[in-house]
Amino acid sequence: MADTTINVLGTWYSISCKDSNEDKLLRNCDGYTDKTTKQIVVTKMPEENELGCFDKYRKKVLRHEIIHAFLFESGLHGNANWDALQGQEHPEMMVDWFAVQWEKIADAFRTADAI
């Protein structure tokens, strides 16, 4: 995965792929979105990897982090019920749902000529 930038609702986010030696935050996760620096970082490959197709998993993580960026830039992180989220910026279950289902949603939009 090559480093790149994307436009998220008018704000540019850089996307990079690093390992946990290059970025200490990746020691506890496989990706993150920093709303303050407008940066998305995804792991190159964890040392302990039992996945059959890590590239497919990394793309799912990247989609997950891009969804976070869209939620940040749309202002939805400020509307969270903090008690229910237990300190999370966004409900991870909702973000994961969009990240996992996005291809099916896009296909349905294309089929229905809704794009």
C-alpha positions, 0 to 999 in steps of 0.5 A: 500500500502506497502512502497517499492523501484523500479528500474527506469532506473538504479536508485532506487526510494523509494515509500511511502504512507503518509498522509498530517500530515506526509508530508506537501507537500501532503496538495496540491496534492495527490502524488509527485516525488522528483528527488533529493531524488529519492522518490515517495510519495502518499497520504494514503487518503485525509480527504475530499474523495468522491471517490467510490474506493480510492484504484483504484485512488491511483494506478492511482496517483502512476502510474502518479508519476512513469511516472514522475520518468522515465521522470526525469531519462531519462533526459527529464525534461531538454528538456522542453519548460518552457514557454509552461509548465508554470513552470512544469517539464513535461506536466501533460496531457502527464504524465496523459495519460500514467498513465491512459492508461498504462494497455491498452498499456501493454495489446496491447503489450502482445497481439501483442507479443511485449514484 
